[in-house]
Amino acid sequence: MSNTNSVINIAIDGPAGSGKSTLAKRLAKEQGYIYVDTGAMYRAMALYLIRQEIDPGDAEKIERACQDVDITIDYVNNEQVVLLNGENVNGLIRTEEVSKMASVSSANGRVREKLVALQKELAKKRSVVMDGRDIGTVVLPNAQVKIYMDASPRVRAKRRYDELSARGEACDLETIEQEIIERDHRDMTRENSPLKQAEDAVYLNTSELSVEEVLVRMKEIINDRLGNGPDTTYGEKL
Ligand code: DC
């Protein structure tokens, strides 16, 4: 085990819209752990490539970009802030353009090598809830708790649709669902660290569950895995 006893690592993986970040954030708060959103790091890298007009298929330029770019994370009021060469880019990395570029550029082995090293380092020193696509399989193979969250493409598209609509952005459910299916396919079939459930991860389908219901289930899984006794008794024990 690479973890010391006092450091707890909780690894959460799953496709876009499965509820990972909402739940990971809530869990981290309740457990008093640091939340690490690894997708935001791939998004910051993607933003850099877009700004530099680098084609994600250009291996030489990607290699140089990995040498030039400095991506770090910091915490302000307990919120993760991603710094791209020192600039806070939190407000710039949630666009569809960045999402698409991140999905393509995160398949690059050199990009992954750079960001995985940073992620491993973060989890060594402090208890974390880390979410992404390869956390249980590659980044934190020794995590004490691994959860693979999932939901049907339709449900995930509807969640995204509701989010965009609430922001007053025009969108179309069918198009969003199609984009989600394409992104899943890219994330699951790439050669480097494809999205897949770690063998020792607990599978959690959130399609029919509310955020609060998922949170209860996750806490049961954590208690169970950390050996605090499975918290699965409802009602008074007879
Ligand atoms: O979770 P997200 O949508 O913010 O992730 C953005 C992209 O980065 C997504 O296409 C998958 C990729 N990603 C990855 O390859 N590995 C991770 N650990 C996290 C995200």
Boltz pocket constraint, residues with backbone or C-beta under 6 A from the ligand:
constraints:
  - pocket:
      binder: B
      contacts: [[A, 16], [A, 38], [A, 39], [A, 40], [A, 42], [A, 43], [A, 99], [A, 102], [A, 103], [A, 104], [A, 106], [A, 107], [A, 131], [A, 132], [A, 133], [A, 134], [A, 135], [A, 183], [A, 187], [A, 193]]
      max_distance: 6.0
